[in-house]
Amino acid sequence: MLNGQVSHWWQQIGAQEPRPNLRGHGTFDVAIVGGGFTGLWTAYYLAKSAPELNIAIFEARHVGYGASGRNGGWLTNTITAGRERYLKTHPVQAINDFQLAMNDSVEEVIKVCETENIDADILRGGEFEVAYTPAQEHRLRAQAEADQGWEHTDVRLLEAAEAQCKISVAGTRAALWHPHAARIQPAKLVRGLAQTVERLGVKIYEDTPVRSIRPRQVDIEGGTVSAEYIVRATEGFTAQLTGHKRLWLPMNSSMIVTEPLPSSVWDELNWSQGEVLGDFAHVYMYAQRTADNRIAIGGRGVPYKYGSRTDTDGQTPQSTIDGLQDVLHRMFPQTHHAKIDHAWSGVLGVPRDWAATVGLDPMTGIGWAGGYVGTGVATTNLSGRTLRDLILGEQTALTELPWANHAVRKWEPEPLRWLATKGLYAAYGAADRSELRGRETSSPLALLADKITGKP
C-alpha cells in the first residue's frame, strides 16, 4: 500500500514535468499566490476576459499539491457553513441567489471542461447522503425539511427501500439526494486547468514559496514580485504566510482507495451513476466510485497539528487508515477482503465561523478566497469568477452574493486552538460511537461541541 506521496489522484496520472521557478524580482498586473483550484480558476477567467493582463501564479511545490489535488472529487453545490448562516445579515432572496450561483458553478465546471477538452472523469450523478443509525436518520429528516424550505435545492427524501436501490449501503434507514453534483478526478482537473491557463498566456512558477503578502508586493524566496493586484489563494496553507497564523485553521482530512473492485461487487452495490456519497455522522465520511472502479473514501483522521503545522506529502497514520477501513466495511461489507492500494492526507482551510469568503481590498490591491472547509471543488469556480469581476472593477450579481467580503474573527492562540480542535473531534467521535450503539437522538456531546465552536 502506498502511503502519502501527495495522493492517489496524482499517482494515477503520473508526475508532470516541473515548471520553472522564479528567483529574484518580477512585475505583473496580477500575482496569484497558490496553484490550486482557486488560483487556476481566477487566472482562467481573468485571462479570458482581459487577455492583455500579465498574470502569474506562484506555487510553493507544484500545481494541485494541496487540497485541490487530494480531495474526494465532489463537485457539488454546498454553501459552506449552510444557508442559515447568512439569515441575520442578508434577506432570504440573497441566500436563494447564492444557492442558485452554487448550482450554476457545478454546471460551469462541467461546461469549461467540455469547452477546453479537459478530461477529468466527470460523471454527473448527484449527491447521495445516507443515515444508518436512528440519530442520523433524525438529523437527515430535519435536514430534508430545512432544505425543502429553500429555493434551488431540489432535494429528494428517499425512504430505505428506494435508497437501497440507488446505492446499497448496509443498514440504510433513509437518504437524501439532489442532482447538482458530479464525480471528478481532481488531479486531472488541476492539470487540465493549468495547461489551459498557460495556453492563454498565464505564467506558472512552481517551487516558488511565498513568504508574505503586502500591498502591491509579494515576498518570495530570494526576491520580490510587484503587482497591481495580488490574490491570496492558499487555503489550508494560509497560516504559513507572515501575519496569517490565526486566520484559517488548517484542518486535516484523510483518504484511502481500494483496488479496482469486480463487477460482481458493483452489481450488489447498485452504484453506477456517478453519485458522490456521504453520511450523517458527526465525523462524516465522503466517497466516490472512481472511473476505474475503486471506492475512494475519506474522513477526519488527526484533525489538527499543533501550531497550524501541515504535512509534507500526505503521510497518514495507520490508526486513521484503520478507521477509514472500518467505515468502508461497515457501509459495504462486500469490500471486506478488498485491498487498500493507497492512503493519503491533506489540509483544508477552516475559518472561525466555518464560512468561506471571497473579496478584494481596493486600497491594497489584495484579494482573497478560501476557507472552504472541504466544499471547494465547485466553490473555487465561483471564487474565480467573483475575483475576476472584483479585479476588473465590475459590480455584478456575483460580487453582491452574501459571502463577498465576508469577514470573521481570528482563531484563538495556542494552546487554546489545539485543545479546542482536539476536544471537538473527540466529542464528535464519542457521539458517533454512542449512536452506533443505538442512541436514538443526537448526543449532547456533539450538540455542545457545535455550540462552543460555532460549527453549523
C-alpha positions in Angstrom: 0.0 0.0 0.0 1.3 3.4 -0.9 1.1 6.0 1.9 1.4 9.7 1.3 3.1 10.7 -1.9 0.5 13.5 -2.2 -2.5 11.5 -3.4 -3.8 8.5 -5.4 -5.0 11.0 -7.9 -1.6 12.3 -8.7 0.0 8.8 -8.6 -2.7 7.6 -11.1 -1.8 10.2 -13.8 1.9 10.4 -13.1 4.3 13.1 -12.3 4.4 16.1 -14.5 7.4 18.0 -15.9 8.4 20.6 -13.3 7.7 24.2 -14.3 10.3 26.9 -13.8 10.7 28.7 -10.5 11.2 32.4 -10.0 14.1 33.8 -8.0 14.8 37.5 -8.0 12.3 40.1 -9.0 9.3 40.3 -11.3 6.5 42.7 -12.2 3.0 41.6 -13.2 -0.5 43.0 -13.4 -1.9 40.2 -11.2 0.1 37.9 -8.9 -1.8 34.9 -7.7 -0.4 33.1 -4.7 -1.3 29.4 -4.8 -1.6 27.0 -7.7 -4.8 25.1 -6.7 -8.3 25.5 -7.9 -8.8 29.0 -6.6 -5.7 30.4 -8.2 -6.2 28.5 -11.5 -9.9 29.5 -11.9 -9.1 33.1 -11.1 -6.3 33.1 -13.7 -8.6 31.4 -16.3 -11.5 33.9 -16.0 -9.1 36.9 -15.9 -7.2 35.7 -19.0 -10.4 35.0 -20.9 -12.0 38.4 -20.0 -8.9 40.6 -20.1 -6.2 38.9 -22.2 -4.0 42.0 -22.1 -3.3 41.4 -18.4 0.1 40.0 -17.4 -0.8 37.3 -14.9 1.4 34.9 -12.9 0.7 32.1 -10.4 3.2 31.3 -7.7 3.2 27.9 -6.2 5.4 26.6 -3.4 5.6 23.0 -4.7 3.6 22.1 -7.9 0.1 22.9 -9.1 -2.5 21.0 -7.2 -0.1 20.0 -4.4 -2.6 21.0 -1.7 -6.3 20.2 -1.2 -7.1 20.7 -4.9 -5.1 17.5 -5.8 -6.0 15.5 -2.7 -9.8 15.9 -2.2 -12.6 13.4 -2.6 -13.7 14.6 -6.0 -17.0 16.0 -5.0 -18.2 18.7 -7.5 -21.3 19.7 -5.5 -23.4 22.8 -4.8 -22.9 23.1 -1.0 -22.8 26.6 0.5 -20.0 26.4 3.1 -21.5 26.6 6.6 -25.0 26.4 5.2 -27.6 28.9 4.1 -28.9 29.7 7.6 -25.5 31.2 8.4 -26.5 34.4 6.5 -30.0 34.9 7.7 -29.0 37.5 10.3 -27.2 39.6 7.7 -29.0 39.1 4.4 -32.5 38.7 3.0 -33.8 35.3 2.0 -33.7 36.2 -1.7 -30.0 36.9 -1.5 -29.4 33.5 0.0 -31.6 31.8 -2.6 -29.5 33.6 -5.2 -26.3 32.2 -3.5 -27.7 28.7 -3.8 -28.5 29.2 -7.5 -25.0 30.5 -8.0 -23.6 27.3 -6.5 -25.8 25.2 -8.7 -24.6 27.1 -11.7 -20.9 26.6 -10.5 -21.3 22.9 -10.9 -22.6 23.3 -14.4 -19.9 25.9 -15.2 -17.1 23.5 -14.3 -18.6 20.8 -16.5 -19.1 23.3 -19.3 -15.5 24.6 -19.2 -14.1 21.0 -19.2 -16.1 20.3 -22.3 -15.1 23.6 -24.0 -11.4 23.3 -23.1 -11.2 19.5 -23.7 -10.3 18.7 -20.1 -10.9 15.0 -19.3 -11.5 14.9 -15.6 -13.5 11.7 -15.4 -16.6 13.8 -14.7 -19.8 11.8 -14.3 -22.9 13.7 -13.1 -24.9 11.6 -10.7 -25.9 13.9 -7.9 -25.1 13.9 -4.2 -26.4 11.0 -2.1 -26.3 11.0 1.7 -27.4 8.2 3.9 -28.4 7.7 7.5 -27.7 4.3 9.1 -28.5 5.0 12.7 -31.7 6.3 14.4 -29.9 9.6 15.4 -28.5 10.1 11.9 -32.0 9.5 10.5 -33.4 12.2 12.8 -30.8 14.6 11.5 -31.3 13.6 7.9 -35.1 14.2 8.1 -34.6 17.5 9.8 -32.2 18.5 7.0 -34.6 17.4 4.3 -37.4 19.6 5.8 -35.0 22.6 6.1 -33.7 22.1 2.5 -37.1 21.9 1.1 -37.9 25.4 2.5 -35.3 27.0 0.2 -35.3 27.6 -3.5 -33.0 25.8 -5.9 -32.1 22.9 -3.5 -34.0 20.2 -5.4 -33.5 17.8 -2.6 -35.4 14.5 -2.5 -36.0 12.4 0.6 -35.7 8.7 -0.1 -37.0 6.0 2.2 -35.0 3.0 2.9 -36.1 0.7 0.1 -35.7 3.4 -2.6 -32.4 4.5 -1.2 -31.1 0.9 -1.2 -32.0 0.7 -4.9 -29.8 3.7 -5.6 -26.8 2.7 -3.6 -26.9 -0.3 -1.4 -25.3 1.0 1.9 -25.7 -1.5 4.7 -28.3 -0.6 7.2 -29.7 2.4 5.3 -32.7 3.9 7.0 -33.2 6.9 4.7 -31.3 9.1 2.3 -31.1 12.5 0.7 -30.3 13.1 -3.0 -30.1 16.1 -5.2 -28.9 16.4 -8.8 -26.4 19.2 -8.5 -23.2 17.2 -8.1 -20.8 15.1 -10.1 -17.8 12.9 -9.5 -14.4 14.1 -10.8 -10.8 13.1 -10.7 -9.4 16.3 -9.1 -5.7 16.0 -10.3 -6.9 15.6 -13.9 -8.9 18.8 -13.5 -5.9 20.6 -11.9 -3.6 19.5 -14.7 -6.1 20.4 -17.4 -6.8 23.8 -16.0 -3.1 24.6 -15.6 -2.4 23.7 -19.2 -5.3 25.7 -20.3 -4.3 28.9 -18.5 -0.8 28.5 -19.8 -2.2 28.4 -23.4 -4.0 31.7 -22.5 -0.6 33.3 -21.6 -0.6 32.9 -17.8 2.8 32.2 -16.3 3.0 29.5 -13.6 6.1 29.4 -11.4 6.4 26.3 -9.3 8.9 25.7 -6.4 8.5 29.4 -5.6 7.4 29.7 -2.0 5.8 33.0 -0.9 6.8 34.3 2.5 4.5 37.2 2.9 2.0 39.4 1.1 1.9 43.2 1.3 0.1 45.9 -0.6 1.2 45.6 -4.3 4.1 43.3 -3.3 4.7 39.6 -2.8 7.9 38.4 -1.0 9.2 35.2 -2.5 12.2 33.2 -1.6 15.1 35.2 -2.9 13.2 38.2 -4.2 10.1 40.2 -4.5 7.2 40.5 -7.0 5.3 43.7 -7.7 1.7 43.6 -8.9 -1.3 45.9 -9.1 -3.4 43.1 -7.7 -2.5 40.2 -5.5 -4.7 37.2 -4.9 -4.2 35.1 -1.8 -5.4 31.6 -2.8 -3.5 29.5 -0.2 -6.4 27.7 1.6 -5.0 25.3 4.2 -1.5 26.7 3.9 -2.5 30.3 4.7 -1.1 30.0 8.2 2.4 29.8 6.7 2.2 33.3 5.5 3.6 36.0 7.8 0.8 37.6 9.8 -1.8 34.9 8.9 -1.1 32.3 11.6 -4.6 32.5 13.1 -6.7 33.4 10.1 -7.8 30.0 8.9 -7.1 26.8 10.8 -5.5 24.0 8.6 -7.8 21.0 9.2 -6.5 17.6 8.2 -8.6 15.2 6.2 -7.5 11.7 5.0 -8.5 9.2 2.3 -8.0 5.6 1.3 -8.7 4.0 -2.1 -9.4 0.3 -2.7 -8.1 -1.8 -5.5 -10.4 -2.0 -8.5 -13.5 -4.0 -7.5 -15.0 -6.7 -9.6 -18.3 -6.2 -11.4 -20.0 -8.7 -9.0 -19.5 -6.2 -6.2 -20.8 -3.3 -8.2 -23.8 -5.3 -9.2 -24.6 -5.8 -5.5 -24.0 -2.1 -4.6 -26.1 -0.6 -7.4 -23.6 2.3 -7.5 -23.3 3.2 -11.2 -24.5 6.7 -11.9 -21.6 8.8 -10.6 -23.2 9.7 -7.3 -20.9 11.1 -4.6 -21.7 9.5 -1.3 -21.8 10.9 2.2 -23.4 10.1 5.6 -24.9 12.0 8.5 -22.3 11.0 11.1 -20.8 13.9 13.1 -17.3 12.8 11.9 -18.7 12.4 8.4 -17.4 10.4 5.5 -17.3 11.2 1.8 -16.7 8.8 -1.1 -16.9 8.2 -4.8 -16.8 5.3 -7.2 -13.8 6.1 -9.4 -13.7 5.9 -13.2 -11.5 2.7 -12.8 -14.0 1.1 -10.4 -12.4 1.7 -7.0 -14.0 3.2 -3.9 -12.2 6.3 -2.7 -13.4 7.2 0.8 -12.3 9.9 3.2 -12.9 11.5 6.6 -11.2 13.1 9.5 -8.1 11.4 10.9 -5.8 13.5 13.1 -7.7 16.7 12.5 -5.2 19.3 13.5 -1.5 19.6 14.3 -0.2 22.0 17.0 0.8 25.4 15.8 -1.1 25.1 12.5 1.6 22.8 11.1 1.0 21.0 7.8 2.4 17.7 6.5 4.7 17.4 3.5 3.5 14.6 1.2 0.3 13.3 3.0 1.7 10.5 5.1 -1.2 9.1 7.1 -1.1 7.3 10.5 -2.1 3.6 10.5 -4.8 4.3 13.0 -6.5 6.7 10.6 -6.3 4.1 7.8 -7.8 1.5 10.1 -10.7 3.9 11.0 -11.5 4.6 7.4 -11.4 0.9 6.6 -13.9 0.3 9.4 -16.3 2.8 7.9 -15.8 1.2 4.4 -16.5 -2.3 5.7 -19.5 -1.2 7.8 -21.2 0.5 4.9 -20.1 -2.0 2.3 -19.5 -5.5 3.8 -18.7 -6.7 0.3 -15.4 -4.9 0.4 -14.1 -6.7 3.5 -11.4 -8.6 1.5 -10.6 -5.7 -0.8 -7.0 -4.5 -0.8 -6.3 -0.9 0.1 -4.0 0.5 -2.6 -3.2 4.0 -1.3 -3.8 6.3 1.8 -3.1 10.0 1.9 -4.0 13.2 3.8 -4.2 16.9 3.1 -5.3 20.1 4.8 -8.3 22.4 4.1 -8.9 25.9 5.4 -11.4 26.4 8.3 -12.5 30.0 9.3 -13.5 30.7 12.8 -17.2 30.8 11.8 -16.8 27.9 9.3 -18.0 30.2 6.4 -16.0 30.7 3.2 -15.2 34.1 1.9 -14.1 35.9 -1.3 -13.1 39.5 -1.5 -10.8 42.4 -2.6 -9.4 45.4 -0.8 -9.1 48.0 -3.5 -6.9 50.2 -1.3 -4.2 47.5 -1.0 -4.9 45.5 -4.2 -5.1 42.3 -2.2 -7.8 39.8 -3.0 -8.5 36.5 -1.3 -10.7 33.5 -1.4 -11.0 30.3 0.6 -12.0 28.8 3.9 -14.0 26.2 2.0 -14.0 23.6 4.9 -13.9 20.8 2.3 -16.5 22.2 -0.2 -14.1 23.9 -2.5 -14.2 21.9 -5.7 -17.2 23.8 -7.0 -16.9 26.9 -4.8 -13.4 27.7 -6.1 -15.0 28.2 -9.5 -17.4 30.7 -8.1 -14.4 32.4 -6.4 -12.5 32.7 -9.6 -15.4 34.3 -11.4 -16.1 36.7 -8.5 -12.4 37.7 -8.2 -12.4 38.4 -11.9 -15.3 40.8 -11.5 -13.8 42.5 -8.4 -10.3 42.9 -10.1 -11.9 44.3 -13.3 -13.9 46.7 -11.2 -17.3 45.3 -12.3 -20.2 45.3 -9.9 -22.2 42.1 -10.8 -24.6 39.7 -9.2 -21.6 37.6 -8.1 -19.9 40.5 -6.2 -23.2 41.0 -4.3 -23.6 37.5 -3.0 -23.6 37.1 0.8 -20.1 35.7 1.1 -18.4 38.5 -0.8 -16.1 40.4 1.5 -17.4 38.4 4.5 -15.0 38.9 7.4 -14.5 36.7 10.5 -12.5 37.0 13.7 -9.3 35.1 14.0 -8.8 31.7 15.8 -7.6 31.7 19.4 -3.9 31.5 20.0 -2.2 28.2 21.0 -2.7 26.1 23.1 -6.4 27.0 23.0 -6.7 26.4 19.3 -5.2 22.9 19.6 -7.2 22.0 22.7 -10.4 23.2 21.2 -10.0 21.2 17.9 -8.8 18.1 19.7 -11.7 18.3 22.1 -14.2 19.0 19.3 -13.4 15.9 17.3 -13.0 13.7 20.4 -16.6 14.7 21.3 -17.9 14.1 17.8 -16.2 10.7 17.7 -17.7 9.7 21.1 -21.1 10.9 19.9 -20.8 8.7 16.8 -19.8 5.7 18.8 -22.8 6.2 21.1 -25.2 6.5 18.2 -23.8 3.3 16.6 -24.5 1.5 19.8 -28.2 2.5 19.5 -28.6 6.0 20.9 -31.7 7.4 19.1 -31.1 11.1 19.3 -28.0 13.3 18.7 -25.6 13.0 21.5 -25.4 16.0 23.8 -21.6 15.9 23.4 -21.9 16.7 19.7 -24.5 19.5 20.3 -22.3 21.0 23.0 -19.3 20.9 20.6 -21.3 22.6 17.9 -22.3 25.4 20.2 -18.8 26.0 21.6 -17.1 26.1 18.3 -19.7 27.8 16.2 -19.8 24.9 13.8 -23.1 24.7 11.8 
